[in-house]
Amino acid sequence: MRFQKLQLALLVLASLLGFESTGQSQGREYARRLLYVAAPGIRDYLEYGGHGILIFDINDGHKFVRRFPSAGVDEKGKPLNVKGICASSRTGRLYVSTTKTLMCFDLVSDKLIWETPYDGGCDRMAISPNGEVIYLPSLEGPHWHVVDALTGDVIRKIVLNSGAHNTIIGPSGKFAYLAGLKSPILRVANIRNHSVVREIGSFGNVA
């Protein structure tokens, strides 16, 4: 039961990177795919993985590889809830959002590059396939921030008043799909100019 709770708390925050590295199994080399998991999960329960970034080897039965320290703590030093995780194989960067900040890590050195707080907090973000921009929802708030993925700077603020929550960027990199907890309408943004170009729905319930 404890392991099942750990899976439930963490796997929703796992990011499968697009690139592969080389490992060894029984004396043979193989291409390994790594699963990066941010802890704690959507609650601040430290008993199910502690605080940090955990790495597992998918090809080797999800064997634990290593962990490295994270950031994202409150004014008392307590780890904040993790809300989202994404990565770019092109830039070699990993991103983790908490309720207040977005963190950027270097996947080569496992070091924190920057951590930035955003107005309205953070929720479940998505990164463009080229690794250049992140669509970062506020914490069930009125807006999304369009963030420069290299610097953390805000490029644009998209206000939809929909209870910003879930975000997906399509594989073409042309459109971002913005879903809120307070609206049955799915908005579609053009990533070239970061403006909403389409509405889909209404759906029978919120996202």
N, C-alpha and C positions, 0 to 999 in steps of 0.2 A: 504494500500500500504506500509506503514511504517513497519507493522508487517511482511508482505511478504518479504520485503527486509532483515529484521532481520533474518528470517528463511533461506533465500538463503545464506546470509553471514556466518551464524553460523553452520547450520546443516551439511554442508560438512565437518566440523571440529569436529563433535561430535563423542565421543567414548562410545559405549555401553559396560559396564563392564560385565564380565561373572559371577560375584558373586551377590548374592542377600542379602539385609538386611531387617530388619523387621520394618514395619510401622503400623499405625493405621488409619482406615477409618470408621467413624460412630460407634466407640466403638469396632470394630473388628480388630484383627491383620491380616496382610497379608504380603506375600513376595513381597518386592518392588524391582523393577529394576530401576537403576539410570542412567540417561543420563548426561554425562559430556561434556560441551561445552567450548571451549577456545575462548576468545574474546580479541582484535578485530579479524575479519576474515582475508581472504586473501588480504584485503586492510586494511589500518590503520584507518578506519572510526570508531571513538569512539562513535558516536551518535547512533549506533545500538547495544548497549550492554556494552559499556565501555571497561575497561581493567581488566581482571580477569578470573577465572574459575567459570562457572555457572553450577548449578546442578538442574536437573529436575526429578520428580518422574513419570516414564512412566506409571505405573499402576494407578496413580491418575490423569489421564488426562494431563500428562506432567506438573503438578503443580510445580511451582518454589519452591525449597527446601532451597537453600542457595547459597552463592558465597564466594570464598576466593581469596585473592590477588595473582597475578601472578608476574612474573619478565619479562625479555626480553625487555629492553629499550635501546635506542641508547645513545650516549655520551651526548646528551642534555636532557635525561630523557623522551623522547617521546617513547611510546610503538611501538615495531616493529610489522610488519605484521606476523600473525600466519600462518604457512604453513601446519602443520600436528599435529595430536593428536593420541595417542594410549595408552593402559594401559595393565597391567597384574594383573589378579585376584590372581595369585599364590604368587606374591611378594607384592601386594598391592601398586603398584606404577603407577603413571600417568606421561606420557611424552608429552611435547608440544614443537614443533619446531617453531622457527621464521626464518627470512631470514638469521640470523647470528648464533644463538645459539640453543642448545637443553637443555630443562629444565626437571628435574626429581622431582616429588612431592610425598610425603607420603600421601596415601589416608586415613589413620587413623587420622593423625594430621592436614592434609591440609597444611603442611609446605613444603617449597622448600628445597630439599636435596642438589642438586647441579645444576649449570648452566654452560655449557661448550661451548665455541665458536669452530667452526671447519673450517678448510681451505676450501674455496670455498662456505661457507654458508650452509644452510640446506633447505631441501624441504620435501616431503611427505614420511615419514618413515613407517616402519612396524616392529613389535616386534614378536619374536618367541613365540610359545604357552607356552613354559616353562619359559618365562620371562627373559631369560639369555642374548640374543643378539638382537640388533636393526640394521637393514639395513637402513642407513641414506644417502639419495642422497644429493649431493651438489646442489646448487641452479641453476638448468638447466646447470650444468657444466659437466666436463669430468668424474667424479668419484662418487662412493659410498664409504662411510665409514662403516665398520663393527664395531659396538660399543658394549662394555661391558655394559649391561643395568644396572648393579649395581653401577659401578664406573664412567661411561662416557668415559673410556679410549678407544682409537682406537685399535682394534685387527688387522685389515687389511684394506687396501685401494684397491678397485677394480676399475681399470681405463678402461672405455669402450668408452669414447669420443662420447657419444650418446645424450648429453643434459639431464642428469639425472633428473628424475621427479617423476614418480609414482612407488610405491613399494608395493608388496604383498608377505607375507609369507604364504604358504599353511597350512591347518589345521593339516597336519601330522608333520609339523615342519622340514621337510627334505629339502625343496627347497624354495628359494626366487626368485621372478620374478621381473626383473629390466627393466623398460620401460623408454625410453628417448624421448624428443621432437624433436630430430634431427635424429632419426633413425626409420625405419619401422620394425626393428628386435627386438623381445623380447628375452632377455637373461635370462637363468635359472642358478642360483648358488646353489651348494651343500652346505648346512649350516654346514656340518661336517668339511669341509676343506676350505670353503669360496672361492671356485673357480668356474668359469663358466663352466658348463658341457654340455650345450645345447643351441641352438638358434632356435627360432620359428619364422616363417615368410618366406618371407617378407609379411607384411600387406599392405593394400592399402593406409594407412596413418599412421602418428605417433601417439603415445599414449598420 
